[in-house]
Amino acid sequence: MIQHLSQILNRERLVRYFSMLGLALILMIQVWIWGTSAAGATGAYSLPNLTPGEPTWVIDQAGILSRLTRGEIGSKLEDLAKETGNEVRFVTIHRLDYGETIETFTQQLFDKWFPTPEAQANQVILALDNVTNSAAIRAADGLQSVLPEDTANSISQETVMVPLRNGNKYNQAFLDASDRLIAILSGESDPGPPVIEVNVQTEGTFTKAEETDSKSATIVVVALLVAATVIPMATYFLYQAFQS
């Protein structure tokens, strides 16, 4: 009788132990999922402060532009500021904060850098997130006459996006955007969006790197969840089999 009672208590302890183990594994998986999604996320708060007139024209936090491109764009934008008073900043980031869009990020950054109507005058920010490959422009209200909203949207969604759709050509995208913005803000005619060449060809079957990363992460999560559920149960049933 005492031995039988001892076996029952041992089994209950074993069940509790493996239940706790399974719960711990599930919690670890949840923390891992949250950590991988939040790692590297960028919000307007994480960028350095900037004031009008400050000669910082390109902030490449995503690390997608070459030194030559950054130097060429910076030199052109500095000349634009000296000649016209219009200041343009290019910003790249790697991963937006959860729930953020490139439009809300750009607006928040614009408000952070230029909090007053006086500071906002003649200011333009073009921002891009290289994880979603999305871009947005926020321009001062006073520039609407030379840079209307439809033209600004064309720059962010056509001038920038066409090179990205054609092989993630970030350097070309920003060089083309700077040339178009400089022409417009200098009072010249708008050169317009890039001409899209239509090439009829069979689409490749290779998986993109982003898709591969996403699928791999999903497989890992599913495997961990299965392990967290199956291992404790299998161990318990094996214990029961040996005890019988």
N, C-alpha and C positions, 0 to 999 in steps of 0.2 A: 504493500500500500504506500509506504513512504517512498519507495523507489519510483513507483508510478507517478506519484505527486511531483517528485523531483524532475522527472522527464517532462511533465506538462509545463512546469515552471521554466525549464530550460528552453522548451520550444517557444513559449511566450516571449522570453527574453530574445531569442533568435529572431522571431518575427518582428519585434520592436526594433531590433538592431538593423535589420535589413530594410525596414520601412524608413528608418531615419537615414540610412545610407542612400536609398532611392531619392528621398526628399532633398538631401544635400546635393546629389548629382543634378537634380532638376534645377535647383537654385543656382548652381554653378553655371549651367547652360544658359539660364536667363541672364545672369550677369555678363556672360561672354557675348551673348547676342546684343545686349545693350551697349557693351563696350565697343564692339566692332562697328556698330552703327554710329556711335557718337565720336569715335576716334577721328581726329583730324577735322572735325566740323568747324566751320568758320562763321562767326557772326560779325556784324559791324563793330561790336564792342571790342573785338579782339584785334582790330587793326589800329595802327598808331594814329594819334591825332595829327591833323593837318590844318593849316590856315591858308586863306587866300594869299597868293603871291609866293608861296613856298615852292621852290623849284623841284618838287617831287612829282614827276609826270607818270611814271610807270611803277606800279606795285605788283610784282609777279610772285604772289605767295604760292601759286600752284607750281611754279618752276617750269612753265611750258614754253617760255620765250628764250631765245638765244641772247647772249650778251650783245651781239651785233644788232639784233632787232631792237632790244631795249634802248641801246644807245642812239640808234637812228630815229626811233619814235620820240625819245626824250628831247633830242636836239630840235626836231621839227616842231614839237609842241611848245618848247621854250621860245622859239622864234615867233610862233603864232601869238603867244602871250605878250611878247614885247611889241609886236606890230599892231595888234588889235585889242589887247586887253582881255581877250577871251581865253579862258584857261580850261584845258581838257585833261582829265586824268583817266588812265587805263588801269583797271584792277582785275587781277585773276585770283581766284580762290580754288581750293580743293575741298569740296564737300560743303554743302549748306547745312546750317543747323536744322534740327528736326522741325518740320512744319513750315520752314522758310522757303520762299521762292526767290529767284534771282531778282525779281522786280521789288519785292519787299526789302531784300538785302540792300539793293542799290538806293532805295529811298531812305532807309535808315542810315546808310553811310553818308548820303548827301546831307541829311539833317544833322548828323554828328559833326561833320567837317565844317558845314556852313549853317550854323543855327539861326542866323538872322537874315532878313531880306537883303540887307546891305552886303553881307558876306556871300550870299547866294548869287548875286549879280554876276553875269558872264561866266558862270561855272557849268561844267559838263562832266559827268562821270559815265564811263562805259565799263561795265563789269561783266565778268564771265566766270561761271563755275565749270571746271573741266570734267567733273564727274557726270553731270547731266548734260553738258555741252549746251547750256542755256545762257543767253546774254540779254542785257537790258541797258538802256540809256536813261539817265535822269539829267535834264537840262534846266537851267534857270528859266523861270517864266518870262523874263525879259528877252530871251533869245527866241521866243516863239515865232517872231516875224522872219528870222533868217533860218531857223531850224524848227520847222513845224513838227507836230507829233508824228504825222505819217512818214516824214522823211527820217526822223530819229528811229522810228520802228523799222524802216527799211534798212537802215545801217546795221541795227542789231540783229535783225532777222534774215537779212539777205547778204549784205556785204560781209558780215562776220560768219554767217552760217554756211554759205556756199563752200568756202575752202574747208570748213570742218567736215561737211558731208562728203567731201572729196578726199578723205584720208587724214582727217584731223590736222590740217595744215594751219597750226595756230599762228606761226610767224606771218604767213601770208594774210591770214584773216585780220590781224591787228595792223599790219602795214597798209592793207587796203582800206581799213576803217579810218586810220589816221589820215591818209591821203584825201579821202572823201570829206571827212569832218573839217580838215584844214581848208580845203577848197571852199566849202560852204561858209565857214565862219570867217573867211577872208573876203567874202563878198563876191566870189567867183561863182560861175554856174555849177550846179550840181552834176558831177560826172555820172551819177546814177548807180544802180546796183550792178554787180558783175553779170556778164552774159553767161547764161547756163548752157553748156554744150550737152546735147542729148546723145549719148552713146548707147546703141543697142547691142547688148552683149548678155551672155548667160551669167546669171548671178552665181557667185561662188558659194560653196556649201560650208566654208570654214566658219567656225564659231568665233565671235568677237571676244576679245579679252575680258570685257566687262561681263558678258554673258557667262563665260567660263567661270569667272570669279564668283558670280551669283549662284550658279549651279553647284559649284564646289562647296560654298558656304551652306547651301540648303542640304546637301548630302551629309555634311558633317553634323549639322543640327539634328537631322532625322536619326542618324546613327547614334548620337549621344542620347537622344530621347528613348530610343529602343533599348539601348544598353541600360539606361537608368531604370527602365521598367522590367526588362527581362532578367537581368543578372540577379537581383534580389529574389525574384520568384523562383528562378531555376535553382539557386543555392538552397532555398528553403525546401523545395521539393526533393532535391538530392538528399538533404539532411533527413527528411521524413522517410525516404526510401531506405537509407542506411539504418535508421532506428527501428524499422518494422521487421 
